[in-house]
Amino acid sequence: MGIESSEELARSIEGELGSPLVAKRRWAVTLDSNTLQNNPLDETEIITHLGLGEWGSSHPTFNGTGGKAYLGLVKVAVTERFNDSPYHVEVVAEYTFETGDVLLAPTERRADWVFESQSGQVPALFYYHGSGNDDKFALTNSAGDYYEGLLTEESIVKITITKNFWPFPSALFLLQNYVNSDTYLDCQPGQLKCVGVNANYAREFFANAEYQYWVTQIVLQFRQSGWALQLPDVGWNYIASGVKRRAMVFDFENNEWVASTNVIALQNGAINLTGVPAILSRRVNPEAEFEPLLGRPPTEGLWPIGGL
C-alpha cells in the first residue's frame, strides 16, 4: 500500500463543567492508485505516516505548556471510503486527560492504597506514669497487687494495598503474620503487622494483547502500642542464689509465712523491693523489612520507583 498525501482537516474540542476536555483531530489520507488492487489497507502504516505516536502522546497545542491542559491520545479511528472514494481514508484521533494507569499494562500499574481507622481493644497491662510517654508502669494497686483482665480502647489503622502481579506473588503470602523490622510509613519497628493477603486471578485485553495476572490485596494493621506483648514483670516465684523459690507473705494472725496468693513484682528474676514491676516487651511474631516488598504510597503527586 502507498500513501500519496494527507491533509489535516478541522479540529474540534469539547468541554463540560465537571468533565475533562475532549479534543479531536481529523485527516483525509490519499492512497495511490495501486492501493486496494493488490494490497489490503494497512491501518498501522497510515497511523505511522500521520506521526500520532504511542498512546498518551500529547495533543499539539494541549500539551501542558502555556497554562493549557495536557491531553493525551486515547483513541484512533480509521475509516475507508472517505466521501465514498476508494482511495481516501478518514482518520480521527481523540485526545483527553488520561491517568498514567490507562497507558500501562496490568502488572505495571501502580498500587492503590487505602487507610482506614478502626476501633479496637487490647489488654490493659500498663499505664503512662507522670507527664510524657517514657515511663510505663504496670497496672497495680497501691500495695503492688497486679490487676488482671482489664481492657482498654486502642484504635487500629487498617492499610489495604491493591496491586497486580504475574506470576503468583508467593513472597507476599509468606509475609502474613510478620511485623515490620524497618521504620515503614513513619511507623516504628513492630507497629505494623501483615494480617492478610488475598489474590484473584484475572485476564484482560490491553494494547492488542491478552494479559493474565493476580489482583492482590495486602492488608496491614497499625497498632500504636506495637504488636509485641507488653507484660508486667510479675510472678508467683522468684530467683534467689540461682534457685527458684515461691513468693511468700507473712500471715500475722497465724504468725507464719504462707505462699502469696497474688503475683509479686520482679526485677531480673529477683524480688523487686520497690514493688513496681517493670514492663517486658516480648515479640511473638516474626519480622521482616516491609519497604522492599511493599514500596511506599504516593507523595507530592509522585509515585515511587520500585516496590509497589
C-alpha positions in Angstrom: 0.0 0.0 0.0 1.2 3.5 -0.8 0.2 6.9 0.7 0.4 9.8 -1.7 -0.6 12.6 0.7 -2.5 13.5 3.8 -4.3 16.7 4.9 -5.4 17.6 8.4 -9.0 18.8 8.5 -10.8 21.0 11.0 -10.1 20.3 14.7 -12.6 20.3 17.4 -12.6 20.5 21.2 -15.4 19.9 23.6 -15.6 20.7 27.3 -18.1 20.4 30.1 -18.0 21.5 33.7 -17.1 18.6 35.8 -15.7 16.6 32.8 -12.3 16.5 31.1 -11.8 18.2 27.8 -12.0 16.1 24.7 -10.2 17.2 21.6 -10.4 15.6 18.1 -8.1 15.9 15.1 -9.2 14.7 11.6 -7.2 13.8 8.4 -8.0 12.9 4.9 -5.4 10.5 3.6 -5.0 9.9 -0.1 -3.8 6.5 -1.2 -2.0 5.7 -4.5 -3.8 4.0 -7.5 -2.4 0.6 -6.7 -3.9 0.6 -3.3 -6.7 -1.9 -2.7 -6.0 -3.6 -6.1 -3.1 -5.7 -4.9 -2.8 -5.0 -1.1 -5.2 -4.7 1.7 -5.5 -1.4 3.7 -2.7 -1.1 6.2 -4.1 1.0 9.1 -0.8 0.9 11.0 1.1 2.4 8.1 -1.5 5.2 8.0 -1.2 5.9 11.7 2.6 5.9 11.4 2.5 8.3 8.5 0.5 10.8 10.5 3.0 10.7 13.3 0.4 10.1 16.0 2.9 8.3 18.2 2.0 6.0 21.1 -1.0 6.0 23.3 -0.8 9.0 25.6 1.1 11.2 23.1 0.3 14.8 23.7 -2.0 17.0 21.6 0.0 19.6 19.5 -1.5 22.5 21.4 -3.0 21.0 24.6 0.3 19.7 25.8 0.6 21.2 29.3 2.5 24.3 28.2 1.4 27.9 28.3 -1.1 27.2 31.0 -3.1 24.8 28.8 -4.3 21.4 29.9 -2.5 18.3 29.0 -4.5 16.0 26.7 -3.1 12.6 25.6 -4.1 10.3 22.7 -6.7 7.8 23.8 -8.5 6.7 20.6 -7.9 6.4 16.9 -10.5 5.6 14.2 -9.6 4.7 10.6 -12.5 4.7 8.1 -12.2 3.6 4.5 -14.0 5.2 1.5 -14.0 8.8 2.8 -16.5 10.8 0.8 -17.3 7.5 -0.9 -13.8 7.4 -2.6 -11.9 4.1 -2.5 -8.6 6.0 -2.4 -9.4 8.2 0.5 -9.3 7.3 4.2 -10.6 9.4 7.1 -8.6 9.2 10.4 -9.9 10.6 13.6 -7.7 10.9 16.7 -9.2 11.7 20.1 -7.3 13.3 23.0 -8.4 13.7 26.6 -7.0 13.8 30.1 -5.7 10.3 31.0 -4.2 8.9 34.1 -0.9 7.0 33.9 -2.6 3.6 34.6 -4.5 3.8 31.4 -1.3 3.6 29.4 0.2 0.8 31.4 -0.1 -3.0 31.2 -1.9 -4.5 34.2 1.2 -5.6 36.1 2.9 -2.2 35.5 0.1 -0.2 37.1 0.8 1.5 40.4 -0.7 0.2 43.6 -3.9 1.6 45.2 -3.6 2.5 48.9 -6.5 2.8 51.4 -6.0 3.8 55.0 -8.9 3.2 57.4 -9.2 3.8 61.1 -10.9 1.1 63.2 -11.8 0.8 66.9 -10.3 -2.0 68.9 -9.4 -3.3 72.4 -6.2 -4.5 73.8 -5.3 -5.9 77.3 -4.6 -3.0 79.8 -1.3 -4.1 81.3 0.4 -0.8 82.0 -0.1 3.0 82.2 1.9 6.0 81.4 3.3 7.5 84.7 3.6 11.2 85.0 4.0 13.5 82.1 5.3 12.3 78.7 5.4 8.8 77.4 8.7 7.4 78.6 7.7 5.9 81.9 5.4 2.8 81.6 4.3 1.4 84.9 2.3 -1.9 85.4 -1.3 -1.5 86.5 -1.2 -2.3 90.2 -2.9 -1.1 93.3 -1.1 0.9 96.0 0.0 -2.4 97.6 1.6 -3.6 94.4 -1.1 -6.2 93.6 -1.5 -6.6 89.8 -4.9 -6.1 88.1 -5.9 -8.9 85.8 -8.3 -9.0 82.9 -8.5 -5.3 82.2 -9.1 -4.0 78.6 -8.5 -0.6 77.1 -9.5 1.1 73.8 -6.9 1.4 71.1 -7.7 2.4 67.5 -6.1 0.4 64.8 -5.3 1.7 61.3 -6.1 -0.8 58.5 -4.0 -0.3 55.4 -5.0 -2.1 52.2 -2.6 -2.2 49.2 -4.0 -3.5 45.9 -1.6 -4.4 43.1 -1.5 -6.6 40.1 1.2 -9.3 39.9 2.4 -12.0 37.5 3.4 -14.7 38.3 1.8 -15.5 41.6 3.3 -13.4 44.4 4.4 -16.1 46.7 6.7 -13.9 48.7 3.8 -11.7 49.8 1.8 -14.7 51.1 4.8 -15.7 53.2 4.7 -12.2 54.7 1.5 -12.9 56.6 1.7 -12.6 60.4 5.1 -10.8 60.1 5.7 -7.4 61.7 7.9 -4.7 60.3 11.6 -4.7 61.3 12.2 -1.4 59.5 10.8 2.1 60.0 8.0 1.9 57.5 5.3 4.6 56.7 6.8 6.5 59.6 5.8 3.6 61.9 8.4 2.3 64.3 9.5 -1.4 64.0 6.9 -3.7 65.4 4.0 -1.3 65.0 2.7 -2.8 61.7 1.6 -6.4 61.1 0.6 -8.1 57.8 -2.7 -9.7 58.7 -3.9 -10.9 55.3 -3.0 -11.4 51.7 -5.8 -12.1 49.1 -5.4 -12.8 45.4 -7.9 -13.2 42.5 -6.9 -14.5 39.0 -7.8 -12.1 36.2 -7.4 -11.7 32.5 -7.5 -8.5 30.4 -7.1 -7.5 26.8 -4.8 -4.5 26.7 -2.9 -2.9 23.7 -3.9 -5.7 21.3 -2.6 -8.4 23.7 -4.1 -10.6 26.4 -2.7 -10.4 29.9 -3.3 -12.7 32.8 -2.4 -11.6 36.4 -3.3 -11.8 40.0 -5.2 -8.9 41.6 -3.6 -9.0 45.1 -4.6 -7.2 48.3 -2.2 -6.9 51.1 -3.7 -5.9 54.4 -1.6 -4.3 57.2 -2.7 -3.2 60.6 -1.0 -0.4 62.6 -1.1 -0.5 66.4 0.4 2.5 68.2 1.5 0.4 71.2 3.0 -2.2 68.8 2.3 -5.9 68.3 4.8 -7.1 70.9 3.3 -8.3 74.2 3.8 -5.7 76.9 4.0 -7.9 80.0 4.5 -6.7 83.6 7.5 -8.4 85.2 5.5 -10.2 87.9 5.0 -13.8 89.1 4.5 -16.2 92.0 8.1 -17.3 92.0 11.5 -15.5 92.2 15.1 -16.5 91.9 17.4 -16.4 94.9 21.0 -17.7 94.8 20.2 -19.4 91.5 17.3 -21.3 93.0 13.6 -20.7 92.1 11.6 -20.0 95.2 7.9 -19.5 95.9 7.0 -16.0 96.8 5.8 -15.8 100.4 4.0 -13.3 102.6 3.8 -13.2 106.4 0.4 -14.1 108.0 0.4 -12.0 111.2 -2.7 -13.6 112.5 -1.2 -17.1 112.5 2.4 -15.9 112.8 3.6 -17.8 109.8 4.8 -17.5 106.2 2.4 -18.6 103.5 2.5 -18.7 99.7 1.4 -15.4 98.2 -2.0 -15.5 96.5 -1.0 -12.6 94.3 1.9 -12.2 91.9 4.8 -10.1 93.1 6.9 -7.6 91.3 10.2 -8.9 89.9 13.4 -7.4 88.6 15.8 -9.7 86.7 14.1 -12.7 88.4 14.6 -11.3 91.9 12.1 -9.7 94.1 11.7 -6.0 93.2 11.8 -4.3 96.5 10.2 -1.2 95.1 7.0 -3.1 94.4 6.7 -1.5 91.0 7.1 -4.2 88.3 8.9 -3.3 85.0 7.2 -3.8 81.6 8.7 -6.6 79.5 8.3 -6.4 75.7 8.0 -9.8 74.1 7.8 -10.0 70.3 5.7 -13.1 69.3 5.6 -12.5 65.5 8.5 -13.0 63.0 9.8 -9.8 61.5 10.8 -8.6 58.0 11.6 -5.5 56.1 8.4 -4.2 54.6 9.6 -1.5 52.2 11.5 -3.7 49.8 8.4 -5.8 49.3 5.6 -3.3 49.5 7.1 0.0 48.3 5.5 3.3 49.5 2.3 5.2 48.8 2.5 8.3 46.5 3.7 11.6 48.0 3.5 15.1 46.5 1.9 13.7 43.3 4.9 11.5 42.5 4.7 7.7 42.5 7.6 5.6 43.9 10.2 3.8 41.8 10.4 0.2 42.8 8.3 -1.8 45.2 4.6 -1.5 44.6 
